[in-house]
Amino acid sequence: MNYLAEIKAFEGWLETNYLPIPSQLLWYKLMHIFNKCGWREWVTVDNLKLMAAMQMSREATLIKVRDDLIKAGLIEYRKGKKGSPNQYKMIPFTTLCTFNNVVQSEVQTVVE
């Protein structure tokens, strides 16, 4: 994954899509974690670490913020089992753009 290209694509995406500021911050924090981990497909991160990185005191707030990213299709999430942290997967904007272009082409063909 290209770190700078993803950030530029994210900022471009935000120009036409709404995402609350805390959710934007979580996206950036997750990108940083993935970069530090060498862009593995799935990264394990516990809620307390993310809460500390975002200076949040309530786990419910983190969960709501995470759900915003999931609903937007920007991340995937696997709930951890007891004693094992949650796992996250970043959805690259190159994947999102390719999917959107294919769908748009199909819709355009049907419309014509």
MOPAC internal coordinates of N, CA, C and O (Angstrom, degrees):
PM7 1SCF
backbone

  N    0.0000 0     0.00 0     0.00 0    0    0    0
  C    1.4454 1     0.00 0     0.00 0    1    0    0
  C    1.5207 1   108.25 1     0.00 0    2    1    0
  O    1.2310 1   120.20 1   -38.64 1    3    2    1
  N    1.3060 1   117.23 1   141.36 1    3    2    1
  C    1.4559 1   122.37 1   179.21 1    5    3    2
  C    1.5311 1   108.86 1   -96.03 1    6    5    3
  O    1.2310 1   120.87 1   -70.60 1    7    6    5
  N    1.3213 1   115.94 1   109.40 1    7    6    5
  C    1.4677 1   122.95 1  -174.49 1    9    7    6
  C    1.5298 1   111.84 1   -53.83 1   10    9    7
  O    1.2310 1   120.46 1   126.08 1   11   10    9
  N    1.3217 1   116.72 1   -53.92 1   11   10    9
  C    1.4629 1   120.81 1  -176.87 1   13   11   10
  C    1.5281 1   111.56 1   -65.66 1   14   13   11
  O    1.2310 1   120.06 1   139.40 1   15   14   13
  N    1.3158 1   117.50 1   -40.60 1   15   14   13
  C    1.4702 1   120.51 1   178.85 1   17   15   14
  C    1.5247 1   110.52 1   -63.07 1   18   17   15
  O    1.2310 1   120.28 1   140.99 1   19   18   17
  N    1.3180 1   117.08 1   -39.01 1   19   18   17
  C    1.4691 1   120.59 1   178.97 1   21   19   18
  C    1.5288 1   111.28 1   -66.29 1   22   21   19
  O    1.2310 1   120.18 1   138.28 1   23   22   21
  N    1.3261 1   117.26 1   -41.72 1   23   22   21
  C    1.4631 1   120.45 1   178.71 1   25   23   22
  C    1.5299 1   110.21 1   -64.05 1   26   25   23
  O    1.2310 1   120.47 1   135.66 1   27   26   25
  N    1.3283 1   116.71 1   -44.34 1   27   26   25
  C    1.4665 1   119.83 1   178.71 1   29   27   26
  C    1.5251 1   110.75 1   -63.21 1   30   29   27
  O    1.2310 1   120.13 1   138.90 1   31   30   29
  N    1.3125 1   117.35 1   -41.10 1   31   30   29
  C    1.4665 1   121.30 1   178.91 1   33   31   30
  C    1.5262 1   110.83 1   -65.98 1   34   33   31
  O    1.2310 1   120.48 1   140.65 1   35   34   33
  N    1.3302 1   116.68 1   -39.35 1   35   34   33
  C    1.4627 1   121.15 1   178.12 1   37   35   34
  C    1.5235 1   110.08 1   -62.20 1   38   37   35
  O    1.2310 1   120.32 1   133.13 1   39   38   37
  N    1.3185 1   117.00 1   -46.87 1   39   38   37
  C    1.4621 1   120.52 1   179.18 1   41   39   38
  C    1.5328 1   110.64 1   -62.74 1   42   41   39
  O    1.2310 1   120.07 1   141.61 1   43   42   41
  N    1.3119 1   117.46 1   -38.39 1   43   42   41
  C    1.4649 1   121.13 1   175.62 1   45   43   42
  C    1.5222 1   111.22 1   -64.09 1   46   45   43
  O    1.2310 1   120.73 1   138.36 1   47   46   45
  N    1.3187 1   116.20 1   -41.64 1   47   46   45
  C    1.4636 1   121.71 1   179.25 1   49   47   46
  C    1.5272 1   110.01 1   -62.33 1   50   49   47
  O    1.2310 1   120.36 1   140.85 1   51   50   49
  N    1.3285 1   116.93 1   -39.15 1   51   50   49
  C    1.4617 1   121.33 1  -179.47 1   53   51   50
  C    1.5346 1   112.69 1   -65.28 1   54   53   51
  O    1.2310 1   120.37 1   158.71 1   55   54   53
  N    1.3173 1   116.89 1   -21.29 1   55   54   53
  C    1.4637 1   119.91 1   178.57 1   57   55   54
  C    1.5272 1   112.10 1   -65.58 1   58   57   55
  O    1.2310 1   120.36 1   154.46 1   59   58   57
  N    1.3319 1   116.91 1   -25.54 1   59   58   57
  C    1.4642 1   120.03 1  -178.00 1   61   59   58
  C    1.5248 1   113.13 1  -123.27 1   62   61   59
  O    1.2310 1   120.10 1  -177.32 1   63   62   61
  N    1.3174 1   117.41 1     2.68 1   63   62   61
  C    1.4626 1   121.99 1  -179.28 1   65   63   62
  C    1.5216 1   109.12 1  -132.16 1   66   65   63
  O    1.2310 1   120.95 1   -36.83 1   67   66   65
  N    1.3301 1   115.78 1   143.17 1   67   66   65
  C    1.4608 1   120.39 1   179.06 1   69   67   66
  C    1.5234 1   109.85 1   -92.88 1   70   69   67
  O    1.2310 1   121.12 1   -45.91 1   71   70   69
  N    1.3204 1   115.47 1   134.09 1   71   70   69
  C    1.4555 1   122.40 1   173.31 1   73   71   70
  C    1.5254 1   106.71 1  -147.92 1   74   73   71
  O    1.2310 1   119.71 1   -56.83 1   75   74   73
  N    1.3382 1   118.15 1   123.17 1   75   74   73
  C    1.4697 1   120.00 1  -178.85 1   77   75   74
  C    1.5336 1   111.69 1   -56.27 1   78   77   75
  O    1.2310 1   121.19 1   -29.64 1   79   78   77
  N    1.3178 1   115.32 1   150.36 1   79   78   77
  C    1.4730 1   121.39 1  -177.77 1   81   79   78
  C    1.5331 1   112.49 1   -53.89 1   82   81   79
  O    1.2310 1   118.36 1   134.97 1   83   82   81
  N    1.3376 1   120.74 1   -45.03 1   83   82   81
  C    1.4701 1   118.70 1   179.06 1   85   83   82
  C    1.5372 1   112.18 1   -60.45 1   86   85   83
  O    1.2310 1   120.14 1   145.31 1   87   86   85
  N    1.3157 1   117.34 1   -34.69 1   87   86   85
  C    1.4619 1   120.57 1   178.57 1   89   87   86
  C    1.5269 1   110.41 1   -69.93 1   90   89   87
  O    1.2310 1   120.74 1   143.35 1   91   90   89
  N    1.3267 1   116.20 1   -36.65 1   91   90   89
  C    1.4640 1   119.76 1   175.61 1   93   91   90
  C    1.5287 1   109.98 1   -62.42 1   94   93   91
  O    1.2310 1   120.86 1   136.75 1   95   94   93
  N    1.3262 1   115.96 1   -43.25 1   95   94   93
  C    1.4649 1   120.43 1   179.57 1   97   95   94
  C    1.5271 1   110.86 1   -62.08 1   98   97   95
  O    1.2310 1   120.20 1   137.79 1   99   98   97
  N    1.3266 1   117.22 1   -42.21 1   99   98   97
  C    1.4597 1   119.73 1   178.66 1  101   99   98
  C    1.5205 1   110.62 1   -62.37 1  102  101   99
  O    1.2310 1   120.12 1   140.39 1  103  102  101
  N    1.3367 1   117.38 1   -39.61 1  103  102  101
  C    1.4721 1   120.25 1   177.89 1  105  103  102
  C    1.5278 1   109.52 1   -58.70 1  106  105  103
  O    1.2310 1   120.48 1   133.94 1  107  106  105
  N    1.3307 1   116.70 1   -46.06 1  107  106  105
  C    1.4702 1   120.36 1   179.49 1  109  107  106
  C    1.5303 1   111.39 1   -64.06 1  110  109  107
  O    1.2310 1   120.19 1   138.35 1  111  110  109
  N    1.3202 1   117.24 1   -41.65 1  111  110  109
  C    1.4689 1   120.04 1   179.39 1  113  111  110
  C    1.5255 1   110.81 1   -63.67 1  114  113  111
  O    1.2310 1   120.53 1   138.65 1  115  114  113
  N    1.3408 1   116.59 1   -41.35 1  115  114  113
  C    1.4721 1   119.68 1   177.82 1  117  115  114
  C    1.5276 1   110.76 1   -66.10 1  118  117  115
  O    1.2310 1   119.87 1   140.18 1  119  118  117
  N    1.3227 1   117.84 1   -39.82 1  119  118  117
  C    1.4692 1   120.45 1   177.46 1  121  119  118
  C    1.5199 1   110.31 1   -59.41 1  122  121  119
  O    1.2310 1   120.80 1   138.06 1  123  122  121
  N    1.3264 1   116.08 1   -41.94 1  123  122  121
  C    1.4654 1   120.54 1   178.96 1  125  123  122
  C    1.5339 1   110.69 1   -62.47 1  126  125  123
  O    1.2310 1   120.74 1   136.59 1  127  126  125
  N    1.3165 1   116.19 1   -43.41 1  127  126  125
  C    1.4718 1   120.58 1   179.38 1  129  127  126
  C    1.5248 1   110.05 1   -63.33 1  130  129  127
  O    1.2310 1   120.00 1   134.96 1  131  130  129
  N    1.3205 1   117.60 1   -45.04 1  131  130  129
  C    1.4678 1   120.76 1   179.31 1  133  131  130
  C    1.5249 1   110.62 1   -62.40 1  134  133  131
  O    1.2310 1   120.06 1   139.89 1  135  134  133
  N    1.3180 1   117.49 1   -40.11 1  135  134  133
  C    1.4572 1   120.93 1   178.20 1  137  135  134
  C    1.5285 1   110.55 1   -61.89 1  138  137  135
  O    1.2310 1   120.49 1   135.50 1  139  138  137
  N    1.3484 1   116.67 1   -44.50 1  139  138  137
  C    1.4658 1   120.65 1   179.02 1  141  139  138
  C    1.5293 1   111.79 1   -63.74 1  142  141  139
  O    1.2310 1   120.56 1   150.17 1  143  142  141
  N    1.3325 1   116.54 1   -29.83 1  143  142  141
  C    1.4712 1   121.18 1  -177.31 1  145  143  142
  C    1.5296 1   113.07 1   -90.50 1  146  145  143
  O    1.2310 1   120.09 1  -173.29 1  147  146  145
  N    1.3142 1   117.43 1     6.71 1  147  146  145
  C    1.4628 1   119.89 1   177.00 1  149  147  146
  C    1.5199 1   114.03 1    76.94 1  150  149  147
  O    1.2310 1   120.38 1  -153.34 1  151  150  149
  N    1.3183 1   116.87 1    26.66 1  151  150  149
  C    1.4658 1   123.37 1   174.86 1  153  151  150
  C    1.5224 1   113.32 1    61.12 1  154  153  151
  O    1.2310 1   120.89 1  -139.47 1  155  154  153
  N    1.3267 1   115.91 1    40.53 1  155  154  153
  C    1.4739 1   118.99 1   172.14 1  157  155  154
  C    1.5231 1   108.70 1   -60.76 1  158  157  155
  O    1.2310 1   120.38 1   -22.95 1  159  158  157
  N    1.3175 1   116.88 1   157.05 1  159  158  157
  C    1.4630 1   120.15 1  -179.17 1  161  159  158
  C    1.5330 1   111.06 1   -64.82 1  162  161  159
  O    1.2310 1   120.55 1   132.22 1  163  162  161
  N    1.3344 1   116.55 1   -47.78 1  163  162  161
  C    1.4641 1   122.49 1   178.78 1  165  163  162
  C    1.5192 1   108.82 1  -120.49 1  166  165  163
  O    1.2310 1   120.98 1   -41.78 1  167  166  165
  N    1.3337 1   115.72 1   138.22 1  167  166  165
  C    1.4576 1   121.54 1   178.44 1  169  167  166
  C    1.5267 1   108.49 1  -123.54 1  170  169  167
  O    1.2310 1   121.05 1   -42.29 1  171  170  169
  N    1.3148 1   115.60 1   137.71 1  171  170  169
  C    1.4598 1   122.17 1   179.68 1  173  171  170
  C    1.5250 1   109.32 1   -95.38 1  174  173  171
  O    1.2310 1   121.05 1   -56.39 1  175  174  173
  N    1.3399 1   115.60 1   123.61 1  175  174  173
  C    1.4635 1   121.07 1   179.80 1  177  175  174
  C    1.5270 1   108.44 1  -142.60 1  178  177  175
  O    1.2310 1   120.38 1   -49.20 1  179  178  177
  N    1.3198 1   116.88 1   130.80 1  179  178  177
  C    1.4646 1   118.12 1   178.44 1  181  179  178
  C    1.5245 1   110.35 1   -84.65 1  182  181  179
  O    1.2310 1   121.41 1   -22.37 1  183  182  181
  N    1.3207 1   114.90 1   157.63 1  183  182  181
  C    1.4606 1   121.42 1  -176.90 1  185  183  182
  C    1.5253 1   112.26 1   -60.27 1  186  185  183
  O    1.2310 1   120.31 1   141.35 1  187  186  185
  N    1.3241 1   117.02 1   -38.65 1  187  186  185
  C    1.4680 1   119.75 1  -178.04 1  189  187  186
  C    1.5282 1   111.36 1   -62.77 1  190  189  187
  O    1.2310 1   120.45 1   142.05 1  191  190  189
  N    1.3202 1   116.74 1   -37.95 1  191  190  189
  C    1.4685 1   119.93 1   178.65 1  193  191  190
  C    1.5303 1   110.19 1   -65.50 1  194  193  191
  O    1.2310 1   120.38 1   135.17 1  195  194  193
  N    1.3325 1   116.88 1   -44.83 1  195  194  193
  C    1.4669 1   119.71 1   178.70 1  197  195  194
  C    1.5225 1   111.30 1   -65.57 1  198  197  195
  O    1.2310 1   120.60 1   139.96 1  199  198  197
  N    1.3331 1   116.46 1   -40.04 1  199  198  197
  C    1.4629 1   120.11 1   178.65 1  201  199  198
  C    1.5318 1   110.47 1   -61.91 1  202  201  199
  O    1.2310 1   120.02 1   139.19 1  203  202  201
  N    1.3168 1   117.56 1   -40.81 1  203  202  201
  C    1.4604 1   121.03 1   178.96 1  205  203  202
  C    1.5262 1   110.51 1   -66.82 1  206  205  203
  O    1.2310 1   120.26 1   138.23 1  207  206  205
  N    1.3230 1   117.10 1   -41.77 1  207  206  205
  C    1.4591 1   121.02 1   179.67 1  209  207  206
  C    1.5222 1   111.61 1   -62.79 1  210  209  207
  O    1.2310 1   120.84 1   147.49 1  211  210  209
  N    1.3365 1   116.01 1   -32.51 1  211  210  209
  C    1.4600 1   120.80 1  -178.04 1  213  211  210
  C    1.5295 1   112.36 1   -98.53 1  214  213  211
  O    1.2310 1   120.47 1  -178.31 1  215  214  213
  N    1.3238 1   116.71 1     1.69 1  215  214  213
  C    1.4593 1   123.06 1  -179.14 1  217  215  214
  C    1.5297 1   111.07 1    55.59 1  218  217  215
  O    1.2310 1   121.46 1  -131.78 1  219  218  217
  N    1.3312 1   114.81 1    48.22 1  219  218  217
  C    1.4635 1   122.48 1   177.35 1  221  219  218
  C    1.5116 1   108.80 1  -107.40 1  222  221  219
  O    1.2310 1   121.14 1   -33.76 1  223  222  221
  N    1.3282 1   115.43 1   146.24 1  223  222  221
  C    1.4580 1   118.57 1   178.85 1  225  223  222
  C    1.5279 1   112.49 1  -107.73 1  226  225  223
  O    1.2310 1   119.91 1   165.05 1  227  226  225
  N    1.3297 1   117.78 1   -14.95 1  227  226  225
  C    1.4615 1   120.86 1  -177.47 1  229  227  226
  C    1.5279 1   111.06 1  -112.31 1  230  229  227
  O    1.2310 1   121.20 1   -54.09 1  231  230  229
  N    1.3120 1   115.31 1   125.91 1  231  230  229
  C    1.4658 1   120.24 1   178.15 1  233  231  230
  C    1.5307 1   111.14 1   -64.08 1  234  233  231
  O    1.2310 1   120.07 1   146.38 1  235  234  233
  N    1.3221 1   117.47 1   -33.62 1  235  234  233
  C    1.4649 1   121.13 1   179.27 1  237  235  234
  C    1.5277 1   111.03 1   -61.18 1  238  237  235
  O    1.2310 1   120.36 1   145.20 1  239  238  237
  N    1.3170 1   116.92 1   -34.80 1  239  238  237
  C    1.4720 1   121.05 1   177.84 1  241  239  238
  C    1.5204 1   110.10 1   -66.34 1  242  241  239
  O    1.2310 1   120.49 1   135.00 1  243  242  241
  N    1.3250 1   116.67 1   -45.00 1  243  242  241
  C    1.4632 1   120.33 1   177.65 1  245  243  242
  C    1.5194 1   110.65 1   -59.32 1  246  245  243
  O    1.2310 1   120.08 1   136.36 1  247  246  245
  N    1.3011 1   117.46 1   -43.64 1  247  246  245
  C    1.4693 1   121.46 1  -178.81 1  249  247  246
  C    1.5262 1   110.65 1   -62.24 1  250  249  247
  O    1.2310 1   119.94 1   138.12 1  251  250  249
  N    1.3242 1   117.72 1   -41.88 1  251  250  249
  C    1.4658 1   121.23 1   178.31 1  253  251  250
  C    1.5310 1   110.43 1   -63.72 1  254  253  251
  O    1.2310 1   120.86 1   136.57 1  255  254  253
  N    1.3242 1   115.96 1   -43.43 1  255  254  253
  C    1.4625 1   121.55 1   179.82 1  257  255  254
  C    1.5341 1   109.46 1   -63.42 1  258  257  255
  O    1.2310 1   120.37 1   136.03 1  259  258  257
  N    1.3197 1   116.90 1   -43.97 1  259  258  257
  C    1.4638 1   121.48 1   178.20 1  261  259  258
  C    1.5278 1   110.47 1   -61.86 1  262  261  259
  O    1.2310 1   120.45 1   138.23 1  263  262  261
  N    1.3338 1   116.75 1   -41.77 1  263  262  261
  C    1.4645 1   120.50 1   179.33 1  265  263  262
  C    1.5225 1   111.77 1   -61.51 1  266  265  263
  O    1.2310 1   120.09 1   145.91 1  267  266  265
  N    1.3301 1   117.44 1   -34.09 1  267  266  265
  C    1.4680 1   120.50 1   176.25 1  269  267  266
  C    1.5250 1   111.03 1   -60.63 1  270  269  267
  O    1.2310 1   120.52 1   137.75 1  271  270  269
  N    1.3371 1   116.61 1   -42.25 1  271  270  269
  C    1.4703 1   120.50 1   179.56 1  273  271  270
  C    1.5241 1   111.53 1   -68.22 1  274  273  271
  O    1.2310 1   120.61 1   142.85 1  275  274  273
  N    1.3209 1   116.44 1   -37.15 1  275  274  273
  C    1.4650 1   120.57 1   178.16 1  277  275  274
  C    1.5188 1   109.85 1   -65.88 1  278  277  275
  O    1.2310 1   120.24 1   133.27 1  279  278  277
  N    1.3310 1   117.15 1   -46.73 1  279  278  277
  C    1.4726 1   121.05 1   179.82 1  281  279  278
  C    1.5199 1   111.94 1   -62.03 1  282  281  279
  O    1.2310 1   120.48 1   146.30 1  283  282  281
  N    1.3252 1   116.68 1   -33.70 1  283  282  281
  C    1.4721 1   121.19 1   179.10 1  285  283  282
  C    1.5280 1   111.44 1   -76.64 1  286  285  283
  O    1.2310 1   120.09 1   171.23 1  287  286  285
  N    1.3388 1   117.43 1    -8.77 1  287  286  285
  C    1.4577 1   121.09 1  -179.88 1  289  287  286
  C    1.5121 1   114.00 1    77.39 1  290  289  287
  O    1.2310 1   120.22 1  -158.78 1  291  290  289
  N    1.3369 1   117.18 1    21.22 1  291  290  289
  C    1.4583 1   121.06 1  -177.11 1  293  291  290
  C    1.5227 1   113.63 1   -93.04 1  294  293  291
  O    1.2310 1   120.34 1   159.60 1  295  294  293
  N    1.3320 1   116.95 1   -20.40 1  295  294  293
  C    1.4647 1   121.09 1   177.23 1  297  295  294
  C    1.5228 1   109.28 1  -142.12 1  298  297  295
  O    1.2310 1   121.60 1   -19.11 1  299  298  297
  N    1.3245 1   114.54 1   160.89 1  299  298  297
  C    1.4536 1   122.08 1   167.10 1  301  299  298
  C    1.5174 1   106.33 1  -115.80 1  302  301  299
  O    1.2310 1   121.14 1   -23.40 1  303  302  301
  N    1.3171 1   115.43 1   156.60 1  303  302  301
  C    1.4649 1   120.61 1  -172.74 1  305  303  302
  C    1.5183 1   109.18 1  -142.11 1  306  305  303
  O    1.2310 1   121.20 1   -42.35 1  307  306  305
  N    1.3260 1   115.32 1   137.65 1  307  306  305
  C    1.4665 1   122.23 1   172.14 1  309  307  306
  C    1.5194 1   107.80 1  -123.33 1  310  309  307
  O    1.2310 1   121.16 1   -55.20 1  311  310  309
  N    1.3195 1   115.39 1   124.80 1  311  310  309
  C    1.4622 1   120.15 1   179.06 1  313  311  310
  C    1.5216 1   109.49 1   -68.65 1  314  313  311
  O    1.2310 1   120.92 1   -45.86 1  315  314  313
  N    1.3133 1   115.84 1   134.14 1  315  314  313
  C    1.4516 1   120.40 1   177.82 1  317  315  314
  C    1.5147 1   111.56 1   -74.79 1  318  317  315
  O    1.2310 1   121.19 1   -24.74 1  319  318  317
  N    1.3143 1   115.33 1   155.26 1  319  318  317
  C    1.4667 1   120.39 1   175.40 1  321  319  318
  C    1.5286 1   108.00 1   -85.76 1  322  321  319
  O    1.2310 1   120.48 1   -11.26 1  323  322  321
  N    1.2934 1   116.68 1   168.74 1  323  322  321
  C    1.4665 1   120.89 1  -178.37 1  325  323  322
  C    1.5375 1   110.19 1   -51.82 1  326  325  323
  O    1.2310 1   121.10 1   -55.83 1  327  326  325
  N    1.3139 1   115.49 1   124.17 1  327  326  325
  C    1.4613 1   120.94 1   179.97 1  329  327  326
  C    1.5183 1   114.13 1    83.27 1  330  329  327
  O    1.2310 1   120.06 1   179.52 1  331  330  329
  N    1.3219 1   117.49 1    -0.48 1  331  330  329
  C    1.4662 1   121.99 1  -179.75 1  333  331  330
  C    1.5300 1   108.95 1  -126.10 1  334  333  331
  O    1.2310 1   119.81 1   -53.49 1  335  334  333
  N    1.3323 1   117.96 1   126.51 1  335  334  333
  C    1.4661 1   120.89 1  -176.29 1  337  335  334
  C    1.5345 1   113.26 1   -66.97 1  338  337  335
  O    1.2310 1   121.53 1   -13.13 1  339  338  337
  N    1.3251 1   114.67 1   166.87 1  339  338  337
  C    1.4577 1   122.05 1   177.53 1  341  339  338
  C    1.5229 1   110.68 1   -68.74 1  342  341  339
  O    1.2310 1   121.51 1   -20.10 1  343  342  341
  N    1.3313 1   114.72 1   159.90 1  343  342  341
  C    1.4598 1   120.43 1   177.51 1  345  343  342
  C    1.5280 1   109.25 1  -119.14 1  346  345  343
  O    1.2310 1   121.32 1   -34.47 1  347  346  345
  N    1.3246 1   115.07 1   145.53 1  347  346  345
  C    1.4551 1   122.01 1  -178.61 1  349  347  346
  C    1.5229 1   110.09 1  -128.05 1  350  349  347
  O    1.2310 1   121.77 1   -31.46 1  351  350  349
  N    1.3248 1   114.22 1   148.54 1  351  350  349
  C    1.4611 1   121.38 1   174.67 1  353  351  350
  C    1.5232 1   107.26 1  -133.69 1  354  353  351
  O    1.2310 1   120.55 1   -54.56 1  355  354  353
  N    1.3144 1   116.55 1   125.44 1  355  354  353
  C    1.4627 1   120.72 1   176.52 1  357  355  354
  C    1.5254 1   108.26 1   -81.72 1  358  357  355
  O    1.2310 1   120.57 1   -42.79 1  359  358  357
  N    1.3161 1   116.52 1   137.21 1  359  358  357
  C    1.4586 1   121.02 1   175.17 1  361  359  358
  C    1.5278 1   106.46 1   -95.42 1  362  361  359
  O    1.2310 1   120.07 1   -68.19 1  363  362  361
  N    1.3268 1   117.47 1   111.81 1  363  362  361
  C    1.4728 1   119.50 1  -177.47 1  365  363  362
  C    1.5335 1   111.32 1   -63.82 1  366  365  363
  O    1.2310 1   120.73 1   -37.64 1  367  366  365
  N    1.3131 1   116.20 1   142.36 1  367  366  365
  C    1.4556 1   119.91 1   178.43 1  369  367  366
  C    1.5212 1   111.30 1   -64.76 1  370  369  367
  O    1.2310 1   119.94 1   154.61 1  371  370  369
  N    1.3232 1   117.72 1   -25.39 1  371  370  369
  C    1.4638 1   119.08 1   175.73 1  373  371  370
  C    1.5211 1   109.85 1   -62.17 1  374  373  371
  O    1.2310 1   120.04 1   143.42 1  375  374  373
  N    1.3380 1   117.53 1   -36.58 1  375  374  373
  C    1.4687 1   122.10 1   176.11 1  377  375  374
  C    1.5164 1   110.56 1   -68.50 1  378  377  375
  O    1.2310 1   120.44 1   134.61 1  379  378  377
  N    1.3315 1   116.77 1   -45.39 1  379  378  377
  C    1.4627 1   121.01 1  -179.84 1  381  379  378
  C    1.5209 1   110.75 1   -62.44 1  382  381  379
  O    1.2310 1   120.41 1   136.50 1  383  382  381
  N    1.3309 1   116.82 1   -43.50 1  383  382  381
  C    1.4659 1   120.40 1  -178.68 1  385  383  382
  C    1.5152 1   110.90 1   -66.59 1  386  385  383
  O    1.2310 1   119.65 1   139.56 1  387  386  385
  N    1.3338 1   118.27 1   -40.44 1  387  386  385
  C    1.4581 1   121.50 1   178.41 1  389  387  386
  C    1.5202 1   110.02 1   -62.78 1  390  389  387
  O    1.2310 1   120.39 1   134.51 1  391  390  389
  N    1.3311 1   116.87 1   -45.49 1  391  390  389
  C    1.4598 1   121.02 1   179.17 1  393  391  390
  C    1.5222 1   110.27 1   -61.22 1  394  393  391
  O    1.2310 1   120.27 1   133.08 1  395  394  393
  N    1.3353 1   117.08 1   -46.92 1  395  394  393
  C    1.4636 1   120.68 1  -178.94 1  397  395  394
  C    1.5192 1   111.57 1   -62.99 1  398  397  395
  O    1.2310 1   119.98 1   141.69 1  399  398  397
  N    1.3292 1   117.64 1   -38.31 1  399  398  397
  C    1.4597 1   120.40 1   178.52 1  401  399  398
  C    1.5164 1   111.51 1   -66.24 1  402  401  399
  O    1.2310 1   119.90 1   140.21 1  403  402  401
  N    1.3348 1   117.80 1   -39.79 1  403  402  401
  C    1.4589 1   121.61 1   178.56 1  405  403  402
  C    1.5245 1   109.79 1   -65.03 1  406  405  403
  O    1.2310 1   120.40 1   133.53 1  407  406  405
  N    1.3308 1   116.85 1   -46.47 1  407  406  405
  C    1.4675 1   120.80 1   179.24 1  409  407  406
  C    1.5173 1   110.46 1   -62.18 1  410  409  407
  O    1.2310 1   120.12 1   135.82 1  411  410  409
  N    1.3306 1   117.37 1   -44.18 1  411  410  409
  C    1.4581 1   121.00 1  -179.58 1  413  411  410
  C    1.5311 1   110.54 1   -62.59 1  414  413  411
  O    1.2310 1   119.83 1   139.60 1  415  414  413
  N    1.3278 1   117.93 1   -40.40 1  415  414  413
  C    1.4582 1   121.39 1   178.09 1  417  415  414
  C    1.5191 1   111.02 1   -63.44 1  418  417  415
  O    1.2310 1   120.53 1   136.77 1  419  418  417
  N    1.3207 1   116.59 1   -43.23 1  419  418  417
  C    1.4685 1   121.07 1   179.02 1  421  419  418
  C    1.5247 1   111.13 1   -63.10 1  422  421  419
  O    1.2310 1   120.61 1   135.01 1  423  422  421
  N    1.3320 1   116.43 1   -44.99 1  423  422  421
  C    1.4629 1   120.80 1   179.78 1  425  423  422
  C    1.5284 1   109.98 1   -63.69 1  426  425  423
  O    1.2310 1   120.07 1   137.23 1  427  426  425
  N    1.3169 1   117.47 1   -42.77 1  427  426  425
  C    1.4552 1   121.47 1   179.43 1  429  427  426
  C    1.5207 1   110.87 1   -61.24 1  430  429  427
  O    1.2310 1   119.94 1   139.06 1  431  430  429
  N    1.3331 1   117.71 1   -40.94 1  431  430  429
  C    1.4514 1   122.01 1   179.19 1  433  431  430
  C    1.5238 1   110.62 1   -63.86 1  434  433  431
  O    1.2310 1   120.03 1   136.24 1  435  434  433
  N    1.3179 1   117.54 1   -43.76 1  435  434  433
  C    1.4613 1   122.06 1   179.45 1  437  435  434
  C    1.5259 1   110.30 1   -64.66 1  438  437  435
  O    1.2310 1   120.31 1   137.64 1  439  438  437
  N    1.3315 1   117.00 1   -42.36 1  439  438  437
  C    1.4615 1   121.17 1  -178.69 1  441  439  438
  C    1.5260 1   110.41 1   -63.63 1  442  441  439
  O    1.2310 1   120.60 1   137.58 1  443  442  441
  N    1.3266 1   116.46 1   -42.42 1  443  442  441
  C    1.4687 1   120.26 1  -179.68 1  445  443  442
  C    1.5162 1   110.11 1   -67.27 1  446  445  443
  O    1.2310 1   120.10 1   180.00 1  447  446  445

